[in-house]
Structures are given as structure tokens and as C-alpha cells.
């Protein structure tokens, strides 16, 4: 569909795509291979580009959660009856199914979540790659033989945990869903995943495609419901073996506490307030492009967003002037236009938070270089658009330097020395990501080693692969959810001892006489 065929009211088209996948326009949880309707509070889905509702559904009740947990536990046992290579073949088939339906998946993600279609097309491919990557790991996840100083054969097994509960946010539901599901089932687990109640559709489709790719019914269950009800019930369920949460630090702490009451471990992917450091010898053109991508990609609704831009004082004024001029040229608008680079904020509540934090930043002494409001040309759309915003000369102690905005807002702070830049970067409770731009590569490595962050880039930003471990330090969470590290997080190690001596030494007890 080209730009001339834009559908201003996405509701009918969303329902058409959804029915083409699941056989019904009704929205409910995907449990044990079927759409199961909830009976709780009525929830509304809203088109972020117009602010208009396009669908309603009922919150998943406890019976839905119980059914999903029972289905997952049963399917997990069936899944583990397959050989490791057989599970890998299923995961490759899931990837093929995703690629086969990539156009519709990208469209429903763009229309329902407000993400630019230019982004969602690429995200569908990445999700397929996630399943392909972990398909290759299925028959390579094995234990070790340990040379213990006795006559025993001691070996280890990496065994699945069982049923994994995953809770994902609204900013990139499809990408986050694939990022969580693929390593979990590769390691032999079943999944009960609850996407945000604001954006459940693409994850429901992903669950369906897992089954169509050959996964047992109930191996991947998708809950359509709220965190405080359905999410809480899943986290505290007696069959839950691991909880994976992607979202804010505040919510993550509450979820971890709830899981701990049942002695259930967690993987937490939480917020960030990442520092993007530009030194005086940086390639300024590339650094400006990188700084735009770091914060304005996805309308800033990204946990790894480079929301703190630290610029050496020798180039600060020139950099901000050029950065501002470039930023004002970024196309903002309808997410289903091929030319759009920044779509709407996902929901009104988040838009209001962004606006309030910008005003607070100005009130605390920052200079508004550009943005700070809805673009004038989009005022009449009713959509939740927010112009890419640059706040200059932001104090390191300002609220906007400390707290996550989760929107297209960057705060610029000048610095004088390498030591000061590192201190500023680490002057934050978060530790998810960061970057440094400079041509002195040795100094780049030095800075990378001293900034407290789980992911760090040198002369780049936001390059992420499912092959590489991802996770945070400090309030950005703990555990790793990708790469080989994720498989260790999704398994538990069993140590097995076998006596091999012909006449084992007996150090306690008596032989029966």
C-alpha cells in the first residue's frame, strides 16, 4: 500500500488483518490455541495518530490466567519430548511463518501502536531473525563434564525452568515480544506473555504464528489484560518459574517483590537515562546523525535512548546549532507514510508526562532550542504527536537529567574534561546504555570501560543484535535477555554425580550383616 492509500481511520483495516490471522475480530487472550475472551473491566485501544478509539476488549480474569498456566505446563512437557534438533526445526518454521506474513504484521504494528511503517517493516524481519538465531542454539545448549578430584563422573545439565511469565511494554510490542519468546522456548520453556493492554495485537499474532510453525498448543500463550490484574495474577501464580519484565524501574521493583514471595527469580529490563558523549575531536557530522537516532528514533520511546547529550565545551555551541537545524528537518507525522521518521507518542498519558517534564526542565534553567510541543501542522489531527525537542545547557542536577522522559526529548550538557564527562555519565542511578564519539580510539575504549552501562557504543548508537547480551546495571535492572547469556538465564543447572570406582571408599555407615 502506497502513500496515496493512507487509511485515516485504521480501525476497519486493523480488524480485517486480525481476523485474517485469528479468525475473529474479537480481541481476547490467545490461550491453548484459541482466543479466550476476558470478563473484567472493558479496555479501549486507541489510534495514536488520531487519538480515536478503534476497539474494546475485556480484561483477562483469573480463569484466563489459570487456563494459560495449565496449558503452558502441559505444552512444556510435550515440547521437551522433541529432540533438541526437532525444536530447532520448529523455531525455523516459526521464523518462516513470520516472514511469510511480514507485510500484514508490519501494518498492524504500525496502525495499532503508532510506530512508523519504515520501522515496523524492519522489525518484523528482526523478529524472524531472533527465532532463526535461537533455532541454531537448540542443539548446542549442553552441560559440562567437571574433572572432580574423586572417582566420580560429574556432569551438568542445563534444564528448562518450566513456565516463564513475560510482561512487555507498549513502545515496541512486536520486537520486544520476539526478543523474549525466542530464547525462552529455545531453552525448553513454555511462555505466558502479557503485552501492554494498550498494544496487545501484534503479540497475539506472534503467539498464533508460533503454533502454526509447529509449536505445541499452549506453548506460547498471550494475555490481553492489565498489569495490575492479569499481570499480577500471572506473576504470583503457583506454576510460574521465572518472571521477565520490561518496563519502568518502579514497576519492576514491585513485580520483583511480588515474585520473591514465591521465591521466583526475575530478569528485569528497566529504564535508562543514557549518556551520549561527544568529544572535541569527534566527526561532528556523524555525531549529529548519531545523536538524532539515539533519542528521536521511535519518538524517543526507547529504554536505550541517548537522552543525555554531553558535548565538549570547545564545540558545544556549534554542535547545538547544527544539531537543532538538522532536527527541525526530521519528518514527523502519519506513521503509515513511508517518509515519516517520527510518529506519534503511543498514548495521551505519556504525551502529557513528556510535556510536563519539558516545562519542568525549562523551569529549572534549561534553554529550549527547538520543539517542546505538538508540531503546529499536526494540531488538528488529534494525534499524540510531540516535536523532537532539544533542551540546551541542562544542569546535571536538573530533574530531566535524572529521570527518564521516554519521549523525543534530549538534554544537552557541556563538559570540559574526560574525567568530568565520565563523572557526569555515571551521575545517575540508571546504567542501561551509553556512547562516546571521538577519533582517538584509545580514549574511546578508556571511556567505555569506565561508564557504568550494560551496553556501550564507540562512534555509533543503538546498534543492537539478538546475538549480543542485553541488560542493565543499577536501576536499569539485572539479568541478560539475549545472546548466549539469555539461555543461561532461562535454564537451571543440575549437577549429577556418578560413582565409577570398582571399590568405592566408604567413610560412613555399616554393611548389612
C-alpha positions as CSV (number, residue, x, y, z in Angstrom):
1,X,0.0,0.0,0.0
2,X,1.5,3.3,-1.0
3,X,1.3,6.8,0.5
4,X,-1.8,7.6,-1.7
5,X,-3.7,4.8,0.0
6,X,-3.5,6.0,3.6
7,X,-6.3,4.9,5.8
8,X,-7.2,7.7,8.1
9,X,-9.4,5.5,10.3
10,X,-7.3,2.4,10.9
11,X,-10.0,0.5,12.8
12,X,-11.6,-1.4,10.0
13,X,-8.2,-2.3,8.5
14,X,-6.9,-3.5,11.9
15,X,-9.9,-5.7,12.4
16,X,-9.5,-7.1,8.9
17,X,-5.9,-8.0,9.5
18,X,-6.6,-9.5,12.9
19,X,-9.5,-11.6,11.5
20,X,-7.2,-12.9,8.8
21,X,-4.8,-14.2,11.4
22,X,-7.1,-15.4,14.3
23,X,-10.4,-15.9,12.5
24,X,-12.3,-13.4,14.6
25,X,-12.4,-9.6,15.1
26,X,-13.0,-10.1,18.8
27,X,-9.9,-9.3,20.9
28,X,-9.0,-11.6,23.7
29,X,-6.2,-13.7,25.1
30,X,-4.5,-16.4,23.0
31,X,-4.6,-19.4,25.3
32,X,-4.1,-23.0,24.3
33,X,-4.5,-22.2,20.6
34,X,-7.8,-20.3,21.0
35,X,-9.0,-16.7,21.5
36,X,-10.4,-16.6,25.0
37,X,-12.4,-13.5,26.0
38,X,-12.0,-11.9,29.4
39,X,-14.7,-10.8,31.7
40,X,-13.1,-8.0,33.6
41,X,-13.0,-4.2,33.0
42,X,-13.6,-3.0,29.5
43,X,-10.4,-1.7,28.0
44,X,-10.0,0.6,24.9
45,X,-7.5,0.5,22.1
46,X,-6.7,4.0,20.7
47,X,-5.2,5.0,17.4
48,X,-2.2,7.2,18.5
49,X,-2.2,9.1,15.1
50,X,-5.7,10.4,15.6
51,X,-6.5,9.9,19.3
52,X,-9.6,8.0,18.4
53,X,-10.6,4.6,19.9
54,X,-10.8,1.7,17.4
55,X,-11.6,-1.3,19.6
56,X,-12.5,-2.5,23.0
57,X,-12.0,-5.8,24.9
58,X,-12.4,-7.2,28.4
59,X,-9.6,-7.5,30.8
60,X,-8.4,-11.1,31.3
61,X,-9.7,-12.6,34.5
62,X,-8.2,-15.1,36.8
63,X,-9.7,-18.0,34.9
64,X,-7.9,-16.9,31.8
65,X,-4.6,-16.9,33.6
66,X,-5.3,-20.3,35.2
67,X,-6.1,-21.7,31.8
68,X,-2.9,-20.2,30.3
69,X,-0.8,-21.6,33.1
70,X,-2.2,-25.1,32.8
71,X,-1.9,-25.1,29.0
72,X,1.7,-23.9,29.3
73,X,2.7,-26.5,31.8
74,X,1.3,-29.3,29.7
75,X,2.8,-28.0,26.4
76,X,6.2,-27.6,28.0
77,X,6.3,-31.3,28.8
78,X,5.3,-32.1,25.2
79,X,7.9,-29.6,23.9
80,X,10.7,-31.4,25.8
81,X,9.7,-34.7,24.3
82,X,11.1,-33.4,21.0
83,X,14.7,-33.7,20.3
84,X,16.8,-30.6,20.5
85,X,17.2,-30.6,16.8
86,X,13.5,-31.0,16.4
87,X,12.8,-28.0,18.5
88,X,15.3,-26.1,16.3
89,X,13.4,-27.1,13.2
90,X,10.1,-25.8,14.7
91,X,11.7,-22.5,15.5
92,X,13.0,-22.1,12.0
93,X,9.5,-22.8,10.7
94,X,8.1,-20.1,13.1
95,X,10.6,-17.7,11.5
96,X,9.4,-18.7,8.0
97,X,5.8,-18.1,9.0
98,X,6.7,-14.6,10.3
99,X,8.5,-13.7,7.1
100,X,5.6,-15.1,5.0
101,X,3.1,-12.7,6.8
102,X,5.5,-9.8,7.3
103,X,3.5,-7.2,5.4
104,X,0.4,-7.7,7.5
105,X,2.3,-7.9,10.7
106,X,4.2,-4.7,10.0
107,X,0.9,-2.9,9.1
108,X,-0.9,-3.9,12.2
109,X,2.0,-2.9,14.4
110,X,2.2,0.5,12.7
111,X,-1.5,1.2,12.8
112,X,-2.2,-0.1,16.3
113,X,1.0,1.1,18.1
114,X,1.7,4.2,16.1
115,X,5.2,3.2,15.0
116,X,6.4,4.4,11.6
117,X,5.9,1.8,8.9
118,X,9.5,2.2,7.8
119,X,10.5,0.9,11.3
120,X,8.0,-1.9,11.6
121,X,8.9,-3.5,8.3
122,X,12.4,-3.9,9.5
123,X,11.3,-5.0,13.0
124,X,9.3,-8.0,11.5
125,X,12.5,-9.2,9.8
126,X,14.4,-8.8,13.1
127,X,11.8,-10.9,14.9
128,X,12.2,-13.6,12.3
129,X,15.9,-13.5,12.8
130,X,15.5,-13.9,16.6
131,X,13.8,-17.2,16.1
132,X,16.4,-18.3,13.5
133,X,19.3,-17.4,15.8
134,X,17.9,-19.3,18.7
135,X,16.9,-22.2,16.4
136,X,20.6,-22.7,15.9
137,X,21.2,-22.9,19.7
138,X,18.6,-25.6,20.4
139,X,21.0,-28.5,19.9
140,X,24.1,-26.6,21.3
141,X,22.8,-25.9,24.8
142,X,24.6,-28.5,26.8
143,X,26.3,-29.1,30.1
144,X,29.9,-29.8,31.1
145,X,31.9,-32.7,32.5
146,X,33.8,-31.5,35.5
147,X,37.2,-33.1,36.5
148,X,36.4,-33.5,40.2
149,X,39.2,-34.9,42.4
150,X,37.3,-38.1,43.2
151,X,36.4,-41.3,41.4
152,X,33.1,-39.8,40.3
153,X,31.9,-38.8,36.9
154,X,30.4,-35.3,37.5
155,X,28.4,-33.7,34.7
156,X,25.9,-30.9,34.4
157,X,22.7,-30.4,32.6
158,X,21.0,-27.1,31.5
159,X,17.4,-27.8,32.2
160,X,14.4,-25.6,31.4
161,X,12.7,-23.7,34.2
162,X,9.2,-24.6,33.1
163,X,6.6,-21.9,32.7
164,X,8.0,-18.4,32.1
165,X,5.9,-15.3,32.6
166,X,6.9,-12.3,30.5
167,X,5.5,-8.8,30.7
168,X,6.3,-6.3,27.9
169,X,5.6,-2.6,27.4
170,X,3.8,-0.6,24.7
171,X,6.7,1.1,22.9
172,X,7.7,-1.8,20.6
173,X,5.4,-4.7,21.3
174,X,6.3,-6.9,18.4
175,X,10.1,-6.6,18.7
176,X,10.0,-7.0,22.5
177,X,7.7,-10.0,22.2
178,X,10.0,-11.8,19.8
179,X,13.1,-10.8,21.9
180,X,11.5,-12.6,24.9
181,X,9.8,-15.6,23.5
182,X,12.5,-16.9,21.2
183,X,15.2,-17.6,23.9
184,X,12.6,-18.9,26.4
185,X,11.3,-21.6,24.1
186,X,14.8,-22.4,22.8
187,X,15.8,-23.3,26.3
188,X,12.8,-25.6,26.5
189,X,10.3,-23.4,28.4
190,X,6.7,-22.5,27.8
191,X,5.6,-18.9,27.8
192,X,2.8,-16.9,29.2
193,X,3.4,-13.4,27.9
194,X,1.4,-10.3,28.8
195,X,1.9,-7.3,26.4
196,X,0.7,-3.9,27.4
197,X,-3.1,-3.6,27.4
198,X,-2.5,-0.7,25.1
199,X,-0.8,-2.7,22.3
200,X,-1.7,-6.5,22.5
201,X,-2.4,-7.2,18.9
202,X,1.0,-8.0,17.3
203,X,1.9,-10.2,20.3
204,X,-1.3,-12.2,19.9
205,X,-0.4,-12.7,16.2
206,X,3.1,-13.8,17.2
207,X,1.7,-16.4,19.6
208,X,-0.5,-17.7,16.9
209,X,2.4,-18.0,14.4
210,X,4.4,-20.0,16.9
211,X,1.6,-22.6,17.0
212,X,1.3,-22.5,13.2
213,X,5.0,-23.1,13.0
214,X,4.7,-26.4,14.8
215,X,5.0,-25.5,18.5
216,X,2.6,-27.5,20.7
217,X,-0.7,-25.8,21.5
218,X,-0.3,-23.8,24.7
219,X,3.5,-23.4,24.4
220,X,3.1,-19.7,23.8
221,X,0.1,-18.0,25.4
222,X,-0.7,-14.3,25.1
223,X,-2.7,-12.5,27.8
224,X,-4.8,-9.5,26.8
225,X,-5.1,-7.6,30.1
226,X,-3.8,-5.1,32.6
227,X,-0.7,-5.4,34.7
228,X,-2.4,-4.7,38.0
229,X,-4.9,-7.6,37.4
230,X,-3.8,-10.1,34.8
231,X,-0.1,-9.4,35.1
232,X,-0.2,-9.7,38.9
233,X,-2.2,-13.0,38.7
234,X,0.4,-14.4,36.3
235,X,3.5,-13.2,38.3
236,X,2.1,-14.7,41.6
237,X,0.7,-18.0,40.1
238,X,2.0,-21.2,41.6
239,X,3.1,-22.6,38.2
240,X,5.3,-19.6,37.5
241,X,9.0,-20.5,37.4
242,X,10.6,-17.2,36.1
243,X,9.3,-13.7,35.6
244,X,10.7,-11.5,32.8
245,X,9.7,-7.8,33.0
246,X,10.4,-5.0,30.5
247,X,9.3,-1.6,31.7
248,X,9.9,1.1,34.3
249,X,12.1,0.7,37.4
250,X,9.2,1.4,39.7
251,X,7.0,-1.3,38.2
252,X,10.0,-3.7,38.0
253,X,10.6,-3.3,41.8
254,X,7.0,-4.1,42.6
255,X,7.0,-7.1,40.3
256,X,10.3,-8.5,41.7
257,X,8.9,-8.1,45.2
258,X,5.7,-10.0,44.3
259,X,7.7,-12.8,42.6
260,X,10.1,-13.0,45.6
261,X,7.2,-14.0,47.9
262,X,7.1,-17.3,45.9
263,X,10.9,-17.4,45.7
264,X,10.7,-16.9,41.9
265,X,13.6,-15.3,40.1
266,X,13.3,-12.4,37.7
267,X,15.0,-10.9,34.7
268,X,14.4,-7.1,34.7
269,X,14.9,-4.9,31.7
270,X,14.2,-1.5,33.1
271,X,14.5,2.2,32.2
272,X,17.6,4.2,31.2
273,X,18.9,7.7,31.2
274,X,21.8,7.0,28.9
275,X,24.7,9.4,28.3
276,X,25.8,10.1,24.7
277,X,29.3,11.8,24.9
278,X,30.8,13.9,22.1
279,X,34.4,14.9,22.4
280,X,36.0,17.8,20.6
281,X,37.8,15.6,18.0
282,X,34.6,13.7,17.0
283,X,33.4,13.5,13.4
284,X,30.7,16.1,14.0
285,X,28.5,15.2,11.0
286,X,28.4,11.6,12.1
287,X,27.9,12.5,15.8
288,X,24.9,14.7,14.9
289,X,23.3,11.9,12.9
290,X,24.0,9.5,15.8
291,X,22.6,11.9,18.3
292,X,19.4,12.2,16.3
293,X,19.0,8.4,16.0
294,X,19.9,8.0,19.7
295,X,16.9,10.0,21.0
296,X,14.5,10.7,18.2
297,X,14.2,7.2,16.7
298,X,10.9,5.6,17.8
299,X,9.9,9.1,19.1
300,X,12.3,8.6,22.0
301,X,10.1,5.7,23.3
302,X,13.1,3.5,23.9
303,X,14.8,2.3,27.0
304,X,18.3,2.8,25.5
305,X,17.5,6.3,24.2
306,X,20.5,8.7,24.4
307,X,18.6,11.3,26.4
308,X,21.6,13.0,27.9
309,X,23.9,14.5,25.3
310,X,27.2,15.5,26.8
311,X,29.2,17.8,24.5
312,X,32.7,19.1,24.9
313,X,32.7,22.8,25.6
314,X,35.0,23.6,22.7
315,X,32.4,22.5,20.1
316,X,29.2,22.9,22.3
317,X,27.7,26.0,20.7
318,X,28.5,24.9,17.1
319,X,27.2,21.4,17.7
320,X,23.9,22.5,19.3
321,X,23.3,25.0,16.4
322,X,23.8,22.4,13.8
323,X,22.0,19.7,15.8
324,X,19.0,21.9,16.1
325,X,18.9,22.8,12.4
326,X,19.1,19.2,11.5
327,X,16.5,18.1,14.0
328,X,13.9,20.6,12.7
329,X,14.1,18.8,9.3
330,X,13.1,15.4,10.6
331,X,9.7,14.4,9.2
332,X,7.1,14.0,11.9
333,X,3.6,12.7,11.1
334,X,1.4,9.9,10.0
335,X,3.2,6.6,10.9
336,X,1.9,4.9,7.8
337,X,3.7,7.4,5.4
338,X,6.9,6.0,4.1
339,X,8.6,9.3,4.6
340,X,7.7,9.6,8.3
341,X,10.6,9.2,10.7
342,X,8.9,10.2,13.9
343,X,5.3,9.0,14.5
344,X,3.0,9.8,17.5
345,X,3.6,9.1,21.1
346,X,1.8,5.9,21.9
347,X,-0.8,7.3,24.4
348,X,-2.1,10.6,25.8
349,X,-0.9,9.9,29.3
350,X,2.7,9.6,28.1
351,X,2.3,12.7,25.9
352,X,1.2,14.7,29.0
353,X,4.2,13.4,31.0
354,X,6.6,14.4,28.3
355,X,5.1,17.9,28.1
356,X,5.2,18.3,31.8
357,X,8.9,17.2,32.1
358,X,9.9,19.6,29.3
359,X,8.2,22.5,31.1
360,X,9.9,21.5,34.3
361,X,13.2,21.4,32.6
362,X,12.7,24.9,31.3
363,X,11.7,26.0,34.7
364,X,14.9,24.5,36.2
365,X,17.0,26.7,33.8
366,X,17.3,24.8,30.5
367,X,17.1,26.6,27.2
368,X,14.5,25.3,24.7
369,X,16.4,25.2,21.5
370,X,13.6,23.5,19.5
371,X,10.4,21.6,19.9
372,X,8.6,21.4,23.2
373,X,5.1,20.9,21.9
374,X,2.9,19.3,19.3
375,X,4.0,20.3,15.8
376,X,1.7,23.1,14.6
377,X,0.9,21.3,11.3
378,X,-0.4,18.3,13.3
379,X,-2.5,20.2,15.8
380,X,-5.8,19.3,14.1
381,X,-5.1,15.6,13.7
382,X,-5.9,14.8,17.3
383,X,-2.9,12.5,17.4
384,X,-0.4,12.3,20.2
385,X,2.5,13.9,18.2
386,X,5.4,15.6,20.0
387,X,8.0,17.6,18.1
388,X,11.7,16.4,18.6
389,X,12.9,18.6,21.4
390,X,16.3,19.9,22.4
391,X,16.9,21.4,25.8
392,X,20.3,23.1,26.0
393,X,22.6,23.9,29.0
394,X,20.7,21.4,31.2
395,X,22.1,21.2,34.7
396,X,23.4,17.8,35.7
397,X,21.2,18.1,38.8
398,X,18.0,19.0,37.0
399,X,15.1,16.6,37.2
400,X,15.3,16.0,33.5
401,X,18.9,14.8,33.8
402,X,17.9,12.3,36.4
403,X,14.5,10.9,35.4
404,X,13.5,9.1,32.2
405,X,11.3,11.1,29.9
406,X,10.5,8.3,27.4
407,X,9.9,10.7,24.6
408,X,11.8,12.7,21.9
409,X,13.5,15.0,24.4
410,X,17.2,15.4,24.8
411,X,19.1,17.4,27.3
412,X,22.5,18.9,26.3
413,X,25.1,19.5,29.0
414,X,28.6,20.8,28.2
415,X,31.8,19.4,29.8
416,X,35.5,20.3,29.9
417,X,37.5,17.1,30.6
418,X,37.4,13.4,30.1
419,X,37.1,12.9,33.8
420,X,34.2,15.3,34.0
421,X,32.4,13.5,31.2
422,X,32.7,10.1,32.9
423,X,31.6,11.6,36.2
424,X,28.5,13.2,34.5
425,X,27.7,9.9,32.7
426,X,27.8,8.0,35.9
427,X,25.9,10.6,37.9
428,X,22.7,8.7,37.5
429,X,21.0,5.7,39.1
430,X,20.4,4.0,35.7
431,X,23.0,2.1,33.8
432,X,21.5,0.7,30.6
433,X,23.5,2.2,27.7
434,X,25.8,4.9,26.6
435,X,28.1,6.1,23.8
436,X,31.2,8.1,23.0
437,X,32.1,9.9,19.8
438,X,35.8,10.7,19.2
439,X,38.6,9.8,16.7
440,X,41.0,9.0,19.5
441,X,40.1,5.3,19.7
442,X,42.2,4.6,22.7
443,X,40.4,7.3,24.7
444,X,37.1,5.8,23.4
445,X,37.9,2.4,24.8
446,X,39.0,4.1,28.1
447,X,35.7,5.9,28.4
448,X,33.8,2.8,27.5
449,X,35.5,0.8,30.3
450,X,34.6,3.5,32.9
451,X,31.0,4.3,32.1
452,X,28.6,2.1,34.1
453,X,26.3,0.7,31.5
454,X,25.3,-2.7,30.2
455,X,25.7,-1.7,26.5
456,X,28.1,0.9,25.2
457,X,28.9,2.2,21.7
458,X,32.0,3.9,20.3
459,X,31.3,6.1,17.3
460,X,27.8,4.8,17.0
461,X,24.5,4.4,18.8
462,X,21.6,2.0,19.1
463,X,23.1,-0.9,17.2
464,X,21.6,-4.0,18.9
465,X,21.5,-7.6,17.9
466,X,19.8,-10.6,19.4
467,X,23.3,-12.3,19.3
468,X,24.7,-9.9,21.9
469,X,23.8,-9.8,25.6
470,X,21.5,-7.0,26.6
471,X,20.7,-5.8,30.0
472,X,21.4,-3.0,32.5
473,X,23.3,-2.0,35.6
474,X,21.8,-0.3,38.7
475,X,18.2,0.7,38.4
476,X,18.2,-0.4,34.8
477,X,17.7,-4.0,36.0
478,X,19.5,-7.3,36.1
479,X,19.9,-10.4,34.1
480,X,20.5,-10.6,30.3
481,X,17.8,-11.3,27.8
482,X,19.6,-12.0,24.6
483,X,22.7,-13.8,23.2
484,X,24.0,-16.9,24.9
485,X,23.6,-15.3,28.2
486,X,19.9,-15.3,27.9
487,X,19.9,-19.1,27.6
488,X,21.7,-19.4,30.9
489,X,19.1,-17.2,32.5
490,X,16.3,-19.3,31.0
491,X,17.7,-22.6,32.4
492,X,18.8,-24.0,35.7
493,X,21.9,-26.1,36.1
494,X,21.7,-29.6,37.5
495,X,24.9,-31.3,38.8
496,X,24.9,-35.1,38.5
497,X,27.4,-37.4,40.3
498,X,28.1,-41.0,39.2
499,X,30.4,-43.2,41.2
500,X,32.8,-45.1,38.9
501,X,35.2,-46.8,41.3
502,X,35.1,-50.6,41.4
503,X,35.5,-50.5,45.2
504,X,34.2,-47.1,46.3
505,X,35.6,-45.8,49.6
506,X,33.1,-46.0,52.3
507,X,33.5,-43.4,55.0
508,X,30.3,-43.7,57.0
509,X,27.9,-46.4,58.0
510,X,28.0,-50.3,58.1
511,X,27.4,-53.1,55.6
512,X,24.4,-55.2,56.4
513,X,25.4,-58.4,58.1
